[in-house]
Amino acid sequence: MEGGFGSDFGSSGGGKLDPGLIMEQVKVQIAVANAQELLQRMTDKCFRKCIGKPGGSLDNSEQKCIAMCMDRYMDAWNTVSRAYNSRLQRERANM
Amino acid sequence: MDSSSSSSAAGLGSVDPQLQHFIKVETQKQRFQQLVHQMTELCWEKCMDKPGPKLDSRAEACFVNCVERFIDTSQFILNRLEQTQKSKPVFSESLSD
C-alpha cells in the first residue's frame, strides 16, 4: 500500500493539487482497501470452514466447499449491510 | 474524528470546501463499510454452520438479529458507561483523552 500514489499524487504540474484528481485517486484507494479487507476476512473464514486437515493438495471437495463458502460470505455481507442500513434509517427517522 | 480530520487538513493551508465535503462523506461511508466487515465476521461465527448452496432463511434471520443485537449491545454499553460516569466517575482523566 505504501507509496502507491507516487510523487504525482493529485498534482497536475507546478505542485498545485487538483481536487478532482485527488478525489478520483482516493476513491480507487478506498475500493482497493475494501476489496482487500473482504478478501482477507473471507479467506480466513472459508479456510476455517473448509480445510479440516491440510492435505497434500486442495482437493475437489475442499474447492467446492470454498466456492460455496465464498458465495455465502458475500450473501452474509450483503445481508449485514442491508440490516445495518435499515437500522440507521430507522434511528434517523426516530430522531 | 471529524474535528481531527478538519484540524489536520487545516495544516495544508486553504482546503477546497468541495474536497473537505468529499472527505467527510467518504469517512462516513468508510466507517459504515468497516462496521459491516466487522459484523459480518462476527455474525458469521454465530450464524453459519456449514455453508450450503444458498443462504437459508434461518441463517438470514440470524444475521439480521445479530446486527440488531450488536448495535443494541454497543448502545447499551455506551449508555451504561455514561450513567456510571455521572454517579461515580471510575475513570481517571488519563483514560478520557
N, CA and C atoms of all chains as a GROMACS GRO file, in nm:
protein
  576
    1MET      N    1   0.082  -0.120   0.000
    1MET     CA    2   0.000   0.000   0.000
    1MET      C    3   0.087   0.126   0.000
    2GLU      N    4   0.201   0.120   0.068
    2GLU     CA    5   0.283   0.240   0.080
    2GLU      C    6   0.334   0.286  -0.055
    3GLY      N    7   0.333   0.416  -0.071
    3GLY     CA    8   0.392   0.474  -0.192
    3GLY      C    9   0.311   0.449  -0.317
    4GLY      N   10   0.187   0.399  -0.299
    4GLY     CA   11   0.104   0.368  -0.416
    4GLY      C   12   0.071   0.490  -0.500
    5PHE      N   13   0.066   0.604  -0.434
    5PHE     CA   14   0.030   0.724  -0.506
    5PHE      C   15   0.147   0.780  -0.586
    6GLY      N   16   0.267   0.755  -0.537
    6GLY     CA   17   0.383   0.814  -0.602
    6GLY      C   18   0.388   0.962  -0.572
    7SER      N   19   0.482   1.029  -0.632
    7SER     CA   20   0.500   1.170  -0.602
    7SER      C   21   0.404   1.257  -0.682
    8ASP      N   22   0.338   1.199  -0.780
    8ASP     CA   23   0.247   1.277  -0.863
    8ASP      C   24   0.105   1.278  -0.808
    9PHE      N   25   0.092   1.245  -0.677
    9PHE     CA   26  -0.039   1.236  -0.616
    9PHE      C   27  -0.118   1.365  -0.629
   10GLY      N   28  -0.216   1.362  -0.714
   10GLY     CA   29  -0.309   1.473  -0.724
   10GLY      C   30  -0.251   1.601  -0.780
   11SER      N   31  -0.129   1.600  -0.823
   11SER     CA   32  -0.072   1.724  -0.872
   11SER      C   33  -0.066   1.724  -1.024
   12SER      N   34  -0.106   1.834  -1.081
   12SER     CA   35  -0.101   1.843  -1.226
   12SER      C   36   0.008   1.941  -1.266
   13GLY      N   37   0.128   1.916  -1.218
   13GLY     CA   38   0.241   2.003  -1.251
   13GLY      C   39   0.239   2.130  -1.166
   14GLY      N   40   0.355   2.181  -1.138
   14GLY     CA   41   0.363   2.306  -1.064
   14GLY      C   42   0.327   2.292  -0.917
   15GLY      N   43   0.306   2.167  -0.869
   15GLY     CA   44   0.276   2.143  -0.728
   15GLY      C   45   0.136   2.183  -0.688
   16LYS      N   46   0.053   2.225  -0.782
   16LYS     CA   47  -0.085   2.262  -0.749
   16LYS      C   48  -0.170   2.135  -0.743
   17LEU      N   49  -0.245   2.120  -0.632
   17LEU     CA   50  -0.325   1.999  -0.617
   17LEU      C   51  -0.458   2.013  -0.690
   18ASP      N   52  -0.491   1.910  -0.764
   18ASP     CA   53  -0.617   1.909  -0.836
   18ASP      C   54  -0.718   1.828  -0.754
   19PRO      N   55  -0.818   1.894  -0.694
   19PRO     CA   56  -0.913   1.824  -0.606
   19PRO      C   57  -0.984   1.709  -0.677
   20GLY      N   58  -1.020   1.730  -0.802
   20GLY     CA   59  -1.090   1.625  -0.878
   20GLY      C   60  -1.006   1.500  -0.890
   21LEU      N   61  -0.878   1.520  -0.918
   21LEU     CA   62  -0.786   1.407  -0.934
   21LEU      C   63  -0.763   1.337  -0.800
   22ILE      N   64  -0.750   1.417  -0.696
   22ILE     CA   65  -0.732   1.360  -0.561
   22ILE      C   66  -0.853   1.273  -0.527
   23MET      N   67  -0.973   1.325  -0.552
   23MET     CA   68  -1.094   1.251  -0.516
   23MET      C   69  -1.102   1.120  -0.594
   24GLU      N   70  -1.066   1.126  -0.721
   24GLU     CA   71  -1.065   1.004  -0.803
   24GLU      C   72  -0.971   0.901  -0.744
   25GLN      N   73  -0.850   0.945  -0.711
   25GLN     CA   74  -0.749   0.853  -0.660
   25GLN      C   75  -0.785   0.799  -0.522
   26VAL      N   76  -0.843   0.885  -0.440
   26VAL     CA   77  -0.885   0.840  -0.308
   26VAL      C   78  -0.993   0.734  -0.321
   27LYS      N   79  -1.085   0.756  -0.413
   27LYS     CA   80  -1.194   0.659  -0.434
   27LYS      C   81  -1.139   0.524  -0.475
   28VAL      N   82  -1.040   0.524  -0.565
   28VAL     CA   83  -0.979   0.399  -0.609
   28VAL      C   84  -0.910   0.330  -0.491
   29GLN      N   85  -0.836   0.408  -0.412
   29GLN     CA   86  -0.766   0.353  -0.297
   29GLN      C   87  -0.864   0.292  -0.196
   30ILE      N   88  -0.977   0.359  -0.175
   30ILE     CA   89  -1.077   0.308  -0.082
   30ILE      C   90  -1.134   0.176  -0.133
   31ALA      N   91  -1.162   0.172  -0.263
   31ALA     CA   92  -1.218   0.049  -0.322
   31ALA      C   93  -1.119  -0.066  -0.308
   32VAL      N   94  -0.992  -0.038  -0.332
   32VAL     CA   95  -0.889  -0.142  -0.319
   32VAL      C   96  -0.880  -0.189  -0.175
   33ALA      N   97  -0.880  -0.095  -0.081
   33ALA     CA   98  -0.870  -0.130   0.061
   33ALA      C   99  -0.988  -0.216   0.104
   34ASN      N  100  -1.108  -0.181   0.055
   34ASN     CA  101  -1.226  -0.260   0.091
   34ASN      C  102  -1.222  -0.399   0.032
   35ALA      N  103  -1.174  -0.410  -0.090
   35ALA     CA  104  -1.163  -0.542  -0.153
   35ALA      C  105  -1.062  -0.629  -0.078
   36GLN      N  106  -0.952  -0.568  -0.036
   36GLN     CA  107  -0.851  -0.642   0.040
   36GLN      C  108  -0.906  -0.688   0.174
   37GLU      N  109  -0.980  -0.600   0.237
   37GLU     CA  110  -1.040  -0.633   0.366
   37GLU      C  111  -1.134  -0.754   0.352
   38LEU      N  112  -1.219  -0.748   0.249
   38LEU     CA  113  -1.313  -0.856   0.225
   38LEU      C  114  -1.238  -0.986   0.192
   39LEU      N  115  -1.141  -0.976   0.106
   39LEU     CA  116  -1.063  -1.093   0.065
   39LEU      C  117  -0.996  -1.161   0.185
   40GLN      N  118  -0.938  -1.078   0.270
   40GLN     CA  119  -0.866  -1.131   0.386
   40GLN      C  120  -0.960  -1.202   0.483
   41ARG      N  121  -1.074  -1.138   0.512
   41ARG     CA  122  -1.169  -1.198   0.607
   41ARG      C  123  -1.234  -1.323   0.548
   42MET      N  124  -1.267  -1.316   0.419
   42MET     CA  125  -1.329  -1.429   0.351
   42MET      C  126  -1.233  -1.549   0.348
   43THR      N  127  -1.107  -1.524   0.318
   43THR     CA  128  -1.008  -1.632   0.315
   43THR      C  129  -0.997  -1.698   0.452
   44ASP      N  130  -0.989  -1.615   0.554
   44ASP     CA  131  -0.980  -1.665   0.690
   44ASP      C  132  -1.101  -1.754   0.724
   45LYS      N  133  -1.221  -1.701   0.700
   45LYS     CA  134  -1.343  -1.774   0.736
   45LYS      C  135  -1.357  -1.904   0.657
   46CYS      N  136  -1.332  -1.899   0.528
   46CYS     CA  137  -1.354  -2.017   0.445
   46CYS      C  138  -1.244  -2.121   0.464
   47PHE      N  139  -1.126  -2.075   0.500
   47PHE     CA  140  -1.022  -2.170   0.534
   47PHE      C  141  -1.063  -2.250   0.658
   48ARG      N  142  -1.114  -2.178   0.758
   48ARG     CA  143  -1.160  -2.245   0.880
   48ARG      C  144  -1.272  -2.343   0.854
   49LYS      N  145  -1.367  -2.303   0.767
   49LYS     CA  146  -1.483  -2.388   0.742
   49LYS      C  147  -1.446  -2.510   0.657
   50CYS      N  148  -1.358  -2.492   0.562
   50CYS     CA  149  -1.343  -2.593   0.456
   50CYS      C  150  -1.217  -2.679   0.465
   51ILE      N  151  -1.115  -2.630   0.532
   51ILE     CA  152  -0.992  -2.709   0.538
   51ILE      C  153  -0.980  -2.769   0.678
   52GLY      N  154  -1.023  -2.894   0.691
   52GLY     CA  155  -1.017  -2.960   0.820
   52GLY      C  156  -0.874  -2.993   0.857
   53LYS      N  157  -0.817  -3.080   0.778
   53LYS     CA  158  -0.676  -3.115   0.795
   53LYS      C  159  -0.606  -3.082   0.664
   54PRO      N  160  -0.516  -2.988   0.663
   54PRO     CA  161  -0.449  -2.953   0.537
   54PRO      C  162  -0.376  -3.073   0.477
   55GLY      N  163  -0.417  -3.116   0.358
   55GLY     CA  164  -0.356  -3.232   0.294
   55GLY      C  165  -0.251  -3.191   0.192
   56GLY      N  166  -0.214  -3.287   0.106
   56GLY     CA  167  -0.109  -3.264   0.007
   56GLY      C  168  -0.152  -3.169  -0.103
   57SER      N  169  -0.282  -3.155  -0.124
   57SER     CA  170  -0.331  -3.058  -0.222
   57SER      C  171  -0.470  -3.011  -0.183
   58LEU      N  172  -0.518  -2.906  -0.251
   58LEU     CA  173  -0.653  -2.859  -0.227
   58LEU      C  174  -0.745  -2.951  -0.307
   59ASP      N  175  -0.806  -3.049  -0.240
   59ASP     CA  176  -0.882  -3.147  -0.317
   59ASP      C  177  -1.017  -3.094  -0.363
   60ASN      N  178  -1.081  -3.178  -0.445
   60ASN     CA  179  -1.204  -3.134  -0.511
   60ASN      C  180  -1.314  -3.091  -0.416
   61SER      N  181  -1.334  -3.169  -0.310
   61SER     CA  182  -1.443  -3.134  -0.217
   61SER      C  183  -1.408  -3.006  -0.143
   62GLU      N  184  -1.282  -2.984  -0.116
   62GLU     CA  185  -1.241  -2.860  -0.049
   62GLU      C  186  -1.265  -2.740  -0.140
   63GLN      N  187  -1.234  -2.758  -0.268
   63GLN     CA  188  -1.256  -2.648  -0.362
   63GLN      C  189  -1.404  -2.615  -0.374
   64LYS      N  190  -1.486  -2.720  -0.376
   64LYS     CA  191  -1.632  -2.697  -0.384
   64LYS      C  192  -1.679  -2.622  -0.260
   65CYS      N  193  -1.629  -2.666  -0.146
   65CYS     CA  194  -1.667  -2.602  -0.019
   65CYS      C  195  -1.626  -2.455  -0.019
   66ILE      N  196  -1.505  -2.427  -0.064
   66ILE     CA  197  -1.457  -2.288  -0.065
   66ILE      C  198  -1.543  -2.202  -0.156
   67ALA      N  199  -1.575  -2.256  -0.274
   67ALA     CA  200  -1.657  -2.180  -0.369
   67ALA      C  201  -1.793  -2.146  -0.307
   68MET      N  202  -1.852  -2.246  -0.242
   68MET     CA  203  -1.982  -2.225  -0.178
   68MET      C  204  -1.970  -2.125  -0.063
   69CYS      N  205  -1.864  -2.141   0.014
   69CYS     CA  206  -1.841  -2.054   0.128
   69CYS      C  207  -1.824  -1.909   0.084
   70MET      N  208  -1.751  -1.887  -0.026
   70MET     CA  209  -1.733  -1.751  -0.078
   70MET      C  210  -1.868  -1.687  -0.111
   71ASP      N  211  -1.953  -1.765  -0.180
   71ASP     CA  212  -2.085  -1.712  -0.217
   71ASP      C  213  -2.169  -1.680  -0.094
   72ARG      N  214  -2.164  -1.770   0.005
   72ARG     CA  215  -2.243  -1.745   0.126
   72ARG      C  216  -2.187  -1.628   0.204
   73TYR      N  217  -2.054  -1.610   0.202
   73TYR     CA  218  -1.996  -1.497   0.274
   73TYR      C  219  -2.042  -1.366   0.212
   74MET      N  220  -2.048  -1.364   0.079
   74MET     CA  221  -2.098  -1.244   0.011
   74MET      C  222  -2.245  -1.220   0.046
   75ASP      N  223  -2.325  -1.328   0.048
   75ASP     CA  224  -2.465  -1.315   0.090
   75ASP      C  225  -2.473  -1.255   0.230
   76ALA      N  226  -2.390  -1.309   0.319
   76ALA     CA  227  -2.390  -1.263   0.457
   76ALA      C  228  -2.351  -1.115   0.463
   77TRP      N  229  -2.250  -1.079   0.388
   77TRP     CA  230  -2.204  -0.940   0.386
   77TRP      C  231  -2.317  -0.847   0.343
   78ASN      N  232  -2.384  -0.886   0.237
   78ASN     CA  233  -2.494  -0.804   0.186
   78ASN      C  234  -2.611  -0.798   0.283
   79THR      N  235  -2.641  -0.911   0.347
   79THR     CA  236  -2.749  -0.913   0.447
   79THR      C  237  -2.716  -0.820   0.563
   80VAL      N  238  -2.593  -0.828   0.611
   80VAL     CA  239  -2.550  -0.743   0.723
   80VAL      C  240  -2.555  -0.596   0.683
   81SER      N  241  -2.507  -0.568   0.563
   81SER     CA  242  -2.507  -0.431   0.514
   81SER      C  243  -2.649  -0.374   0.507
   82ARG      N  244  -2.742  -0.454   0.456
   82ARG     CA  245  -2.882  -0.412   0.446
   82ARG      C  246  -2.942  -0.390   0.585
   83ALA      N  247  -2.916  -0.486   0.676
   83ALA     CA  248  -2.972  -0.477   0.811
   83ALA      C  249  -2.920  -0.354   0.884
   84TYR      N  250  -2.791  -0.328   0.870
   84TYR     CA  251  -2.730  -0.212   0.935
   84TYR      C  252  -2.787  -0.084   0.876
   85ASN      N  253  -2.800  -0.083   0.745
   85ASN     CA  254  -2.852   0.035   0.678
   85ASN      C  255  -2.996   0.066   0.722
   86SER      N  256  -3.079  -0.038   0.730
   86SER     CA  257  -3.218  -0.012   0.769
   86SER      C  258  -3.227   0.030   0.915
   87ARG      N  259  -3.136  -0.020   0.997
   87ARG     CA  260  -3.132   0.024   1.136
   87ARG      C  261  -3.097   0.173   1.144
   88LEU      N  262  -3.000   0.214   1.065
   88LEU     CA  263  -2.963   0.355   1.063
   88LEU      C  264  -3.078   0.442   1.016
   89GLN      N  265  -3.149   0.394   0.913
   89GLN     CA  266  -3.265   0.470   0.862
   89GLN      C  267  -3.370   0.485   0.971
   90ARG      N  268  -3.397   0.376   1.043
   90ARG     CA  269  -3.498   0.378   1.148
   90ARG      C  270  -3.459   0.476   1.258
   91GLU      N  271  -3.330   0.472   1.296
   91GLU     CA  272  -3.286   0.561   1.404
   91GLU      C  273  -3.288   0.706   1.362
   92ARG      N  274  -3.260   0.729   1.236
   92ARG     CA  275  -3.263   0.866   1.186
   92ARG      C  276  -3.408   0.918   1.187
   93ALA      N  277  -3.502   0.827   1.154
   93ALA     CA  278  -3.643   0.865   1.150
   93ALA      C  279  -3.696   0.895   1.290
   94ASN      N  280  -3.639   0.829   1.391
   94ASN     CA  281  -3.685   0.846   1.529
   94ASN      C  282  -3.623   0.966   1.598
   95MET      N  283  -3.532   1.033   1.532
   95MET     CA  284  -3.463   1.143   1.598
   95MET      C  285  -3.545   1.271   1.597
   96MET      N  286  -1.346   1.242   1.552
   96MET     CA  287  -1.296   1.201   1.419
   96MET      C  288  -1.307   1.317   1.321
   97ASP      N  289  -1.424   1.383   1.325
   97ASP     CA  290  -1.444   1.493   1.233
   97ASP      C  291  -1.353   1.612   1.266
   98SER      N  292  -1.340   1.636   1.399
   98SER     CA  293  -1.260   1.750   1.439
   98SER      C  294  -1.114   1.728   1.407
   99SER      N  295  -1.068   1.602   1.421
   99SER     CA  296  -0.928   1.574   1.396
   99SER      C  297  -0.896   1.583   1.247
  100SER      N  298  -0.994   1.540   1.164
  100SER     CA  299  -0.967   1.544   1.021
  100SER      C  300  -0.964   1.687   0.969
  101SER      N  301  -1.049   1.772   1.030
  101SER     CA  302  -1.051   1.910   0.982
  101SER      C  303  -0.931   1.987   1.035
  102SER      N  304  -0.887   1.950   1.158
  102SER     CA  305  -0.773   2.023   1.213
  102SER      C  306  -0.644   1.985   1.142
  103SER      N  307  -0.634   1.856   1.102
  103SER     CA  308  -0.513   1.817   1.031
  103SER      C  309  -0.515   1.871   0.889
  104ALA      N  310  -0.636   1.886   0.834
  104ALA     CA  311  -0.646   1.940   0.699
  104ALA      C  312  -0.609   2.087   0.698
  105ALA      N  313  -0.632   2.153   0.812
  105ALA     CA  314  -0.603   2.295   0.820
  105ALA      C  315  -0.454   2.322   0.803
  106GLY      N  316  -0.375   2.219   0.832
  106GLY     CA  317  -0.232   2.233   0.817
  106GLY      C  318  -0.188   2.248   0.673
  107LEU      N  319  -0.274   2.209   0.580
  107LEU     CA  320  -0.240   2.215   0.439
  107LEU      C  321  -0.268   2.353   0.379
  108GLY      N  322  -0.309   2.446   0.464
  108GLY     CA  323  -0.344   2.578   0.413
  108GLY      C  324  -0.490   2.582   0.376
  109SER      N  325  -0.524   2.658   0.274
  109SER     CA  326  -0.665   2.669   0.235
  109SER      C  327  -0.708   2.540   0.168
  110VAL      N  328  -0.809   2.476   0.225
  110VAL     CA  329  -0.857   2.350   0.170
  110VAL      C  330  -0.986   2.372   0.093
  111ASP      N  331  -0.986   2.318  -0.025
  111ASP     CA  332  -1.103   2.322  -0.111
  111ASP      C  333  -1.226   2.273  -0.034
  112PRO      N  334  -1.332   2.354  -0.024
  112PRO     CA  335  -1.452   2.310   0.051
  112PRO      C  336  -1.515   2.186  -0.011
  113GLN      N  337  -1.503   2.176  -0.143
  113GLN     CA  338  -1.557   2.058  -0.212
  113GLN      C  339  -1.481   1.934  -0.166
  114LEU      N  340  -1.350   1.949  -0.152
  114LEU     CA  341  -1.265   1.839  -0.108
  114LEU      C  342  -1.295   1.804   0.037
  115GLN      N  343  -1.319   1.906   0.115
  115GLN     CA  344  -1.350   1.885   0.257
  115GLN      C  345  -1.480   1.805   0.271
  116HIS      N  346  -1.578   1.842   0.193
  116HIS     CA  347  -1.705   1.771   0.194
  116HIS      C  348  -1.686   1.627   0.149
  117PHE      N  349  -1.609   1.609   0.046
  117PHE     CA  350  -1.578   1.475  -0.006
  117PHE      C  351  -1.516   1.387   0.103
  118ILE      N  352  -1.420   1.443   0.175
  118ILE     CA  353  -1.352   1.368   0.281
  118ILE      C  354  -1.450   1.329   0.391
  119LYS      N  355  -1.538   1.423   0.426
  119LYS     CA  356  -1.636   1.397   0.531
  119LYS      C  357  -1.728   1.281   0.491
  120VAL      N  358  -1.779   1.288   0.368
  120VAL     CA  359  -1.871   1.185   0.319
  120VAL      C  360  -1.801   1.050   0.309
  121GLU      N  361  -1.680   1.050   0.254
  121GLU     CA  362  -1.608   0.924   0.237
  121GLU      C  363  -1.569   0.863   0.371
  122THR      N  364  -1.537   0.948   0.468
  122THR     CA  365  -1.504   0.898   0.602
  122THR      C  366  -1.624   0.828   0.663
  123GLN      N  367  -1.741   0.889   0.646
  123GLN     CA  368  -1.863   0.827   0.698
  123GLN      C  369  -1.892   0.695   0.627
  124LYS      N  370  -1.879   0.696   0.496
  124LYS     CA  371  -1.903   0.574   0.419
  124LYS      C  372  -1.807   0.464   0.462
  125GLN      N  373  -1.683   0.503   0.486
  125GLN     CA  374  -1.582   0.405   0.523
  125GLN      C  375  -1.609   0.349   0.663
  126ARG      N  376  -1.660   0.433   0.752
  126ARG     CA  377  -1.694   0.385   0.886
  126ARG      C  378  -1.806   0.282   0.877
  127PHE      N  379  -1.902   0.310   0.790
  127PHE     CA  380  -2.011   0.214   0.768
  127PHE      C  381  -1.956   0.081   0.715
  128GLN      N  382  -1.874   0.090   0.612
  128GLN     CA  383  -1.817  -0.029   0.550
  128GLN      C  384  -1.736  -0.112   0.650
  129GLN      N  385  -1.658  -0.041   0.732
  129GLN     CA  386  -1.573  -0.108   0.828
  129GLN      C  387  -1.656  -0.187   0.929
  130LEU      N  388  -1.765  -0.126   0.972
  130LEU     CA  389  -1.852  -0.195   1.067
  130LEU      C  390  -1.924  -0.313   1.001
  131VAL      N  391  -1.956  -0.300   0.874
  131VAL     CA  392  -2.017  -0.413   0.803
  131VAL      C  393  -1.918  -0.530   0.796
  132HIS      N  394  -1.793  -0.500   0.764
  132HIS     CA  395  -1.690  -0.606   0.763
  132HIS      C  396  -1.682  -0.675   0.900
  133GLN      N  397  -1.678  -0.592   1.003
  133GLN     CA  398  -1.662  -0.644   1.138
  133GLN      C  399  -1.782  -0.729   1.181
  134MET      N  400  -1.902  -0.678   1.153
  134MET     CA  401  -2.023  -0.751   1.195
  134MET      C  402  -2.042  -0.877   1.112
  135THR      N  403  -2.007  -0.872   0.985
  135THR     CA  404  -2.019  -0.992   0.902
  135THR      C  405  -1.931  -1.103   0.959
  136GLU      N  406  -1.809  -1.068   0.995
  136GLU     CA  407  -1.716  -1.165   1.051
  136GLU      C  408  -1.770  -1.224   1.182
  137LEU      N  409  -1.816  -1.134   1.268
  137LEU     CA  410  -1.868  -1.174   1.398
  137LEU      C  411  -1.991  -1.263   1.385
  138CYS      N  412  -2.086  -1.219   1.302
  138CYS     CA  413  -2.213  -1.291   1.289
  138CYS      C  414  -2.196  -1.420   1.211
  139TRP      N  415  -2.097  -1.425   1.125
  139TRP     CA  416  -2.066  -1.548   1.052
  139TRP      C  417  -2.038  -1.660   1.152
  140GLU      N  418  -1.961  -1.628   1.255
  140GLU     CA  419  -1.928  -1.727   1.358
  140GLU      C  420  -2.054  -1.775   1.431
  141LYS      N  421  -2.148  -1.682   1.451
  141LYS     CA  422  -2.266  -1.716   1.529
  141LYS      C  423  -2.374  -1.782   1.444
  142CYS      N  424  -2.382  -1.747   1.318
  142CYS     CA  425  -2.498  -1.787   1.237
  142CYS      C  426  -2.469  -1.893   1.132
  143MET      N  427  -2.343  -1.914   1.097
  143MET     CA  428  -2.312  -2.006   0.987
  143MET      C  429  -2.264  -2.141   1.040
  144ASP      N  430  -2.334  -2.244   0.997
  144ASP     CA  431  -2.289  -2.377   1.033
  144ASP      C  432  -2.200  -2.428   0.920
  145LYS      N  433  -2.259  -2.499   0.827
  145LYS     CA  434  -2.186  -2.539   0.706
  145LYS      C  435  -2.244  -2.460   0.590
  146PRO      N  436  -2.161  -2.391   0.515
  146PRO     CA  437  -2.212  -2.314   0.402
  146PRO      C  438  -2.284  -2.405   0.301
  147GLY      N  439  -2.412  -2.378   0.275
  147GLY     CA  440  -2.490  -2.459   0.182
  147GLY      C  441  -2.499  -2.393   0.046
  148PRO      N  442  -2.581  -2.451  -0.042
  148PRO     CA  443  -2.596  -2.396  -0.177
  148PRO      C  444  -2.663  -2.259  -0.180
  149LYS      N  445  -2.736  -2.226  -0.075
  149LYS     CA  446  -2.786  -2.088  -0.064
  149LYS      C  447  -2.800  -2.048   0.082
  150LEU      N  448  -2.809  -1.917   0.104
  150LEU     CA  449  -2.826  -1.869   0.240
  150LEU      C  450  -2.970  -1.894   0.282
  151ASP      N  451  -2.993  -1.991   0.372
  151ASP     CA  452  -3.133  -2.022   0.408
  151ASP      C  453  -3.193  -1.914   0.496
  152SER      N  454  -3.326  -1.916   0.505
  152SER     CA  455  -3.396  -1.807   0.573
  152SER      C  456  -3.363  -1.802   0.722
  153ARG      N  457  -3.333  -1.919   0.779
  153ARG     CA  458  -3.299  -1.923   0.921
  153ARG      C  459  -3.168  -1.847   0.946
  154ALA      N  460  -3.070  -1.874   0.860
  154ALA     CA  461  -2.942  -1.807   0.874
  154ALA      C  462  -2.956  -1.657   0.847
  155GLU      N  463  -3.038  -1.624   0.747
  155GLU     CA  464  -3.055  -1.483   0.715
  155GLU      C  465  -3.117  -1.408   0.832
  156ALA      N  466  -3.220  -1.470   0.894
  156ALA     CA  467  -3.282  -1.408   1.011
  156ALA      C  468  -3.182  -1.393   1.124
  157CYS      N  469  -3.096  -1.492   1.138
  157CYS     CA  470  -2.992  -1.488   1.241
  157CYS      C  471  -2.898  -1.370   1.217
  158PHE      N  472  -2.859  -1.348   1.092
  158PHE     CA  473  -2.770  -1.237   1.060
  158PHE      C  474  -2.835  -1.102   1.093
  159VAL      N  475  -2.963  -1.091   1.057
  159VAL     CA  476  -3.034  -0.965   1.085
  159VAL      C  477  -3.041  -0.941   1.235
  160ASN      N  478  -3.080  -1.044   1.311
  160ASN     CA  479  -3.085  -1.031   1.457
  160ASN      C  480  -2.948  -1.000   1.515
  161CYS      N  481  -2.848  -1.064   1.460
  161CYS     CA  482  -2.711  -1.045   1.507
  161CYS      C  483  -2.669  -0.900   1.494
  162VAL      N  484  -2.699  -0.839   1.380
  162VAL     CA  485  -2.666  -0.698   1.358
  162VAL      C  486  -2.741  -0.610   1.458
  163GLU      N  487  -2.872  -0.636   1.471
  163GLU     CA  488  -2.953  -0.555   1.562
  163GLU      C  489  -2.901  -0.565   1.706
  164ARG      N  490  -2.870  -0.686   1.751
  164ARG     CA  491  -2.826  -0.704   1.889
  164ARG      C  492  -2.686  -0.651   1.910
  165PHE      N  493  -2.604  -0.657   1.807
  165PHE     CA  494  -2.468  -0.600   1.820
  165PHE      C  495  -2.477  -0.449   1.843
  166ILE      N  496  -2.563  -0.383   1.764
  166ILE     CA  497  -2.579  -0.239   1.780
  166ILE      C  498  -2.643  -0.207   1.916
  167ASP      N  499  -2.743  -0.288   1.956
  167ASP     CA  500  -2.803  -0.272   2.089
  167ASP      C  501  -2.697  -0.282   2.198
  168THR      N  502  -2.613  -0.383   2.186
  168THR     CA  503  -2.507  -0.404   2.285
  168THR      C  504  -2.416  -0.282   2.293
  169SER      N  505  -2.376  -0.235   2.176
  169SER     CA  506  -2.288  -0.119   2.170
  169SER      C  507  -2.353   0.002   2.236
  170GLN      N  508  -2.482   0.024   2.207
  170GLN     CA  509  -2.551   0.138   2.265
  170GLN      C  510  -2.574   0.121   2.415
  171PHE      N  511  -2.605  -0.003   2.455
  171PHE     CA  512  -2.626  -0.032   2.597
  171PHE      C  513  -2.500  -0.001   2.677
  172ILE      N  514  -2.388  -0.048   2.626
  172ILE     CA  515  -2.261  -0.027   2.695
  172ILE      C  516  -2.229   0.121   2.705
  173LEU      N  517  -2.251   0.190   2.595
  173LEU     CA  518  -2.225   0.334   2.593
  173LEU      C  519  -2.312   0.407   2.696
  174ASN      N  520  -2.444   0.373   2.697
  174ASN     CA  521  -2.535   0.436   2.792
  174ASN      C  522  -2.497   0.406   2.935
  175ARG      N  523  -2.464   0.279   2.961
  175ARG     CA  524  -2.435   0.240   3.099
  175ARG      C  525  -2.307   0.307   3.147
  176LEU      N  526  -2.208   0.314   3.059
  176LEU     CA  527  -2.085   0.383   3.096
  176LEU      C  528  -2.114   0.529   3.129
  177GLU      N  529  -2.200   0.589   3.047
  177GLU     CA  530  -2.236   0.728   3.069
  177GLU      C  531  -2.302   0.745   3.205
  178GLN      N  532  -2.398   0.654   3.236
  178GLN     CA  533  -2.469   0.659   3.364
  178GLN      C  534  -2.374   0.644   3.480
  179THR      N  535  -2.290   0.544   3.476
  179THR     CA  536  -2.200   0.519   3.589
  179THR      C  537  -2.098   0.632   3.602
  180GLN      N  538  -2.061   0.692   3.491
  180GLN     CA  539  -1.967   0.804   3.498
  180GLN      C  540  -2.030   0.922   3.571
  181LYS      N  541  -2.161   0.940   3.548
  181LYS     CA  542  -2.231   1.053   3.609
  181LYS      C  543  -2.237   1.038   3.761
  182SER      N  544  -2.273   0.915   3.807
  182SER     CA  545  -2.290   0.895   3.951
  182SER      C  546  -2.156   0.888   4.024
  183LYS      N  547  -2.068   0.806   3.976
  183LYS     CA  548  -1.936   0.800   4.040
  183LYS      C  549  -1.829   0.768   3.936
  184PRO      N  550  -1.758   0.872   3.898
  184PRO     CA  551  -1.656   0.854   3.794
  184PRO      C  552  -1.552   0.750   3.833
  185VAL      N  553  -1.544   0.644   3.754
  185VAL     CA  554  -1.446   0.540   3.785
  185VAL      C  555  -1.317   0.559   3.705
  186PHE      N  556  -1.329   0.635   3.597
  186PHE     CA  557  -1.210   0.656   3.516
  186PHE      C  558  -1.138   0.784   3.555
  187SER      N  559  -1.011   0.774   3.560
  187SER     CA  560  -0.934   0.895   3.584
  187SER      C  561  -0.929   0.973   3.452
  188GLU      N  562  -0.886   1.097   3.462
  188GLU     CA  563  -0.882   1.180   3.343
  188GLU      C  564  -0.789   1.126   3.237
  189SER      N  565  -0.690   1.050   3.282
  189SER     CA  566  -0.593   0.998   3.185
  189SER      C  567  -0.660   0.904   3.085
  190LEU      N  568  -0.773   0.842   3.128
  190LEU     CA  569  -0.840   0.749   3.039
  190LEU      C  570  -0.933   0.818   2.940
  191SER      N  571  -0.974   0.938   2.976
  191SER     CA  572  -1.073   1.004   2.891
  191SER      C  573  -1.012   1.079   2.774
  192ASP      N  574  -0.882   1.085   2.768
  192ASP     CA  575  -0.824   1.151   2.649
  192ASP      C  576  -0.746   1.056   2.563
   0.00000   0.00000   0.00000
